[in-house]
Amino acid sequence: MNLGPLIPIVAILAGVAIMWICLRYRQLTLEHRRSELEFAEQGAEKKRLEQRLAVLERIVTDRGLETADQIEALRERDKEQVR
């Protein structure tokens, strides 16, 4: 049995397999980068929301009525500036 003709066929199939593996590797790398960016954005959003929540908690617990008066004073000032 002559195996000579199988050598180019195996070489071609190996080349195709290597190209497919390289393509898949690139796809996975891009997917990983995209997920890292999404994770960073979600982390930043979470941090921003935690800061806002901390401010609201401080407003509610520290000086409720005094803060309400200050907010109303700011609203009045904004109304006067608009006029």
ZAGU-545260 format. One record per atom (N, C-alpha, C, O, CB): residue in three letters; x, y, z. Coordinates in steps of 0.05 Angstrom, whole numbers, padded with zeros to 5 digits, always signed. Glycine has a CB too. Layout:
<sites>
ALAXYZ;...
</sites>
This chain:
<sites>
MET+00017-00023+00000;MET+00000+00000+00000;MET+00018+00025+00000;MET+00037+00027+00015;MET-00019+00000+00025;ASN+00011+00043-00017;ASN+00027+00068-00021;ASN+00014+00091-00005;ASN-00008+00099-00012;ASN+00030+00075-00051;LEU+00028+00101+00015;LEU+00018+00123+00032;LEU+00027+00151+00023;LEU+00020+00171+00035;LEU+00026+00119+00061;GLY+00042+00152+00001;GLY+00052+00177-00009;GLY+00031+00198-00015;GLY+00035+00221-00007;GLY+00068+00172-00034;PRO+00009+00191-00028;PRO-00012+00211-00033;PRO-00026+00222-00008;PRO-00038+00243-00009;PRO-00032+00200-00052;LEU-00024+00207+00014;LEU-00037+00216+00038;LEU-00022+00239+00052;LEU-00034+00255+00067;LEU-00040+00193+00058;ILE+00004+00241+00047;ILE+00020+00262+00060;ILE+00009+00290+00053;ILE+00006+00306+00072;ILE+00049+00259+00052;PRO+00005+00297+00028;PRO-00006+00324+00023;PRO-00034+00329+00034;PRO-00041+00351+00042;PRO-00006+00329-00007;ILE-00050+00307+00034;ILE-00077+00310+00044;ILE-00076+00315+00074;ILE-00090+00333+00084;ILE-00093+00284+00039;VAL-00059+00301+00089;VAL-00056+00305+00117;VAL-00045+00333+00123;VAL-00054+00347+00142;VAL-00038+00284+00130;ALA-00026+00342+00107;ALA-00015+00369+00110;ALA-00036+00390+00106;ALA-00037+00410+00121;ALA+00009+00373+00091;ILE-00052+00387+00086;ILE-00073+00407+00080;ILE-00093+00407+00103;ILE-00102+00429+00112;ILE-00088+00401+00054;LEU-00102+00384+00113;LEU-00121+00382+00135;LEU-00109+00394+00161;LEU-00123+00408+00176;LEU-00129+00353+00140;ALA-00083+00389+00165;ALA-00070+00401+00189;ALA-00069+00431+00187;ALA-00073+00445+00206;ALA-00041+00390+00192;GLY-00064+00442+00163;GLY-00064+00471+00159;GLY-00091+00483+00164;GLY-00093+00504+00176;GLY-00055+00478+00130;VAL-00112+00470+00154;VAL-00139+00479+00159;VAL-00146+00479+00189;VAL-00158+00497+00199;VAL-00160+00462+00144;ALA-00137+00457+00203;ALA-00142+00455+00231;ALA-00128+00478+00247;ALA-00139+00489+00265;ALA-00133+00428+00242;ILE-00103+00483+00239;ILE-00088+00504+00252;ILE-00101+00532+00248;ILE-00103+00548+00266;ILE-00059+00505+00242;MET-00110+00537+00223;MET-00124+00562+00218;MET-00149+00564+00234;MET-00155+00586+00244;MET-00130+00564+00187;TRP-00164+00543+00237;TRP-00189+00544+00252;TRP-00183+00549+00282;TRP-00197+00565+00295;TRP-00205+00517+00249;ILE-00162+00537+00292;ILE-00154+00541+00320;ILE-00146+00570+00324;ILE-00153+00582+00344;ILE-00131+00522+00328;CYS-00131+00581+00305;CYS-00123+00610+00308;CYS-00147+00628+00307;CYS-00148+00647+00323;CYS-00103+00617+00285;LEU-00165+00623+00289;LEU-00190+00639+00288;LEU-00206+00638+00314;LEU-00215+00658+00324;LEU-00207+00630+00264;ARG-00209+00614+00324;ARG-00224+00610+00349;ARG-00210+00625+00372;ARG-00223+00636+00390;ARG-00227+00580+00356;TYR-00183+00623+00373;TYR-00168+00637+00393;TYR-00173+00667+00392;TYR-00177+00680+00413;TYR-00138+00631+00391;ARG-00173+00678+00368;ARG-00178+00707+00365;ARG-00206+00714+00375;ARG-00210+00734+00388;ARG-00174+00716+00336;GLN-00225+00697+00367;GLN-00253+00703+00376;GLN-00255+00702+00406;GLN-00268+00720+00418;GLN-00272+00682+00364;LEU-00243+00683+00419;LEU-00244+00681+00448;LEU-00230+00705+00461;LEU-00238+00715+00482;LEU-00232+00655+00457;THR-00208+00714+00449;THR-00193+00737+00460;THR-00210+00762+00459;THR-00212+00777+00478;THR-00167+00741+00445;LEU-00223+00766+00436;LEU-00241+00789+00433;LEU-00265+00788+00452;LEU-00272+00808+00464;LEU-00251+00792+00404;GLU-00276+00764+00455;GLU-00298+00760+00474;GLU-00289+00767+00503;GLU-00304+00779+00518;GLU-00309+00732+00473;HIS-00265+00758+00510;HIS-00255+00763+00537;HIS-00251+00793+00541;HIS-00258+00803+00563;HIS-00228+00748+00541;ARG-00240+00807+00522;ARG-00236+00835+00525;ARG-00262+00850+00528;ARG-00265+00868+00544;ARG-00220+00847+00501;ARG-00282+00842+00512;ARG-00308+00854+00514;ARG-00321+00849+00541;ARG-00333+00868+00553;ARG-00327+00843+00492;SER-00318+00825+00552;SER-00330+00820+00578;SER-00315+00835+00600;SER-00327+00844+00619;SER-00329+00790+00584;GLU-00289+00839+00597;GLU-00274+00855+00616;GLU-00283+00884+00616;GLU-00286+00896+00638;GLU-00244+00854+00611;LEU-00288+00895+00593;LEU-00298+00922+00591;LEU-00326+00925+00603;LEU-00331+00944+00618;LEU-00299+00931+00561;GLU-00343+00906+00598;GLU-00370+00906+00610;GLU-00368+00904+00640;GLU-00383+00918+00655;GLU-00387+00883+00599;PHE-00350+00887+00650;PHE-00347+00884+00679;PHE-00337+00910+00691;PHE-00346+00918+00713;PHE-00327+00862+00685;ALA-00318+00924+00678;ALA-00308+00949+00689;ALA-00330+00970+00689;ALA-00333+00986+00708;ALA-00284+00959+00672;GLU-00346+00971+00667;GLU-00369+00990+00666;GLU-00389+00985+00688;GLU-00399+01003+00701;GLU-00382+00989+00639;GLN-00395+00959+00693;GLN-00414+00952+00714;GLN-00403+00959+00741;GLN-00418+00968+00759;GLN-00421+00922+00712;GLY-00377+00955+00745;GLY-00364+00963+00770;GLY-00366+00993+00775;GLY-00371+01001+00798;GLY-00335+00953+00771;ALA-00361+01008+00755;ALA-00362+01037+00758;ALA-00391+01046+00764;ALA-00395+01063+00781;ALA-00352+01051+00732;GLU-00410+01034+00750;GLU-00438+01040+00755;GLU-00446+01033+00784;GLU-00460+01048+00797;GLU-00456+01026+00735;LYS-00437+01010+00793;LYS-00443+01001+00820;LYS-00431+01020+00840;LYS-00444+01027+00860;LYS-00432+00973+00825;LYS-00406+01029+00835;LYS-00393+01048+00854;LYS-00408+01074+00855;LYS-00412+01085+00876;LYS-00364+01052+00846;ARG-00417+01084+00831;ARG-00432+01109+00830;ARG-00458+01107+00845;ARG-00466+01125+00860;ARG-00437+01117+00801;LEU-00472+01084+00842;LEU-00498+01080+00856;LEU-00493+01078+00886;LEU-00510+01087+00902;LEU-00512+01056+00845;GLU-00472+01065+00894;GLU-00466+01062+00923;GLU-00461+01090+00935;GLU-00469+01095+00957;GLU-00442+01044+00927;GLN-00447+01107+00920;GLN-00441+01134+00930;GLN-00467+01150+00933;GLN-00471+01164+00952;GLN-00422+01149+00911;ARG-00485+01147+00913;ARG-00510+01161+00914;ARG-00527+01151+00938;ARG-00540+01167+00952;ARG-00526+01158+00888;LEU-00527+01125+00942;LEU-00541+01113+00964;LEU-00530+01123+00991;LEU-00546+01129+01009;LEU-00540+01083+00963;ALA-00504+01125+00993;ALA-00492+01135+01018;ALA-00501+01164+01023;ALA-00506+01171+01046;ALA-00461+01133+01016;VAL-00502+01180+01002;VAL-00511+01208+01006;VAL-00540+01208+01015;VAL-00547+01223+01033;VAL-00508+01224+00979;LEU-00557+01192+01002;LEU-00585+01191+01011;LEU-00588+01181+01039;LEU-00604+01192+01054;LEU-00601+01173+00992;GLU-00573+01161+01047;GLU-00574+01152+01075;GLU-00566+01173+01094;GLU-00578+01177+01115;GLU-00556+01127+01078;ARG-00545+01188+01087;ARG-00535+01210+01104;ARG-00556+01232+01107;ARG-00561+01243+01128;ARG-00509+01221+01093;ILE-00570+01238+01084;ILE-00591+01258+01085;ILE-00613+01249+01103;ILE-00623+01265+01119;ILE-00601+01264+01057;VAL-00622+01225+01100;VAL-00645+01215+01115;VAL-00638+01213+01145;VAL-00655+01220+01162;VAL-00654+01188+01105;THR-00615+01203+01151;THR-00609+01197+01180;THR-00598+01221+01195;THR-00602+01223+01219;THR-00590+01174+01181;ASP-00583+01238+01181;ASP-00569+01260+01196;ASP-00588+01282+01204;ASP-00591+01288+01228;ASP-00547+01271+01179;ARG-00600+01295+01185;ARG-00615+01319+01191;ARG-00638+01322+01171;ARG-00637+01338+01152;ARG-00597+01344+01191;GLY-00659+01307+01175;GLY-00681+01306+01157;GLY-00695+01332+01152;GLY-00696+01341+01129;GLY-00701+01286+01167;LEU-00704+01345+01173;LEU-00719+01370+01169;LEU-00701+01393+01160;LEU-00709+01409+01144;LEU-00733+01378+01195;GLU-00677+01394+01172;GLU-00659+01415+01164;GLU-00651+01413+01134;GLU-00650+01433+01120;GLU-00633+01414+01182;THR-00647+01388+01126;THR-00641+01384+01098;THR-00664+01391+01080;THR-00660+01403+01058;THR-00632+01355+01093;ALA-00688+01384+01088;ALA-00711+01391+01072;ALA-00714+01421+01068;ALA-00720+01431+01047;ALA-00737+01380+01085;ASP-00708+01436+01090;ASP-00708+01465+01088;ASP-00687+01475+01069;ASP-00691+01494+01054;ASP-00704+01478+01116;GLN-00663+01463+01070;GLN-00642+01471+01052;GLN-00649+01465+01022;GLN-00643+01481+01005;GLN-00616+01457+01059;ILE-00662+01442+01018;ILE-00670+01435+00990;ILE-00691+01455+00980;ILE-00689+01465+00958;ILE-00682+01407+00990;GLU-00710+01462+00997;GLU-00730+01482+00989;GLU-00717+01509+00984;GLU-00725+01523+00965;GLU-00751+01485+01011;ALA-00697+01517+01000;ALA-00683+01542+00996;ALA-00669+01542+00969;ALA-00669+01562+00954;ALA-00663+01548+01019;LEU-00657+01519+00962;LEU-00643+01517+00936;LEU-00664+01518+00913;LEU-00658+01531+00892;LEU-00628+01491+00934;ARG-00686+01506+00916;ARG-00707+01508+00896;ARG-00717+01536+00892;ARG-00720+01545+00869;ARG-00731+01489+00903;GLU-00721+01551+00913;GLU-00729+01578+00912;GLU-00708+01595+00897;GLU-00714+01612+00881;GLU-00734+01590+00939;ARG-00682+01590+00905;ARG-00661+01605+00892;ARG-00660+01599+00862;ARG-00655+01618+00846;ARG-00634+01597+00904;ASP-00664+01574+00854;ASP-00664+01567+00825;ASP-00687+01580+00811;ASP-00684+01590+00789;ASP-00666+01536+00822;LYS-00710+01581+00824;LYS-00733+01594+00812;LYS-00728+01624+00807;LYS-00735+01635+00787;LYS-00758+01591+00829;GLU-00715+01637+00826;GLU-00708+01665+00824;GLU-00688+01670+00802;GLU-00689+01691+00788;GLU-00698+01676+00851;GLN-00669+01652+00798;GLN-00649+01655+00777;GLN-00661+01652+00750;GLN-00652+01664+00731;GLN-00626+01635+00781;VAL-00681+01635+00747;VAL-00694+01631+00722;VAL-00710+01655+00713;VAL-00712+01661+00689;VAL-00713+01606+00724;ARG-00721+01670+00732;ARG-00737+01693+00726;ARG-00721+01715+00716;ARG-00731+01737+00710;ARG-00752+01703+00750;
</sites>
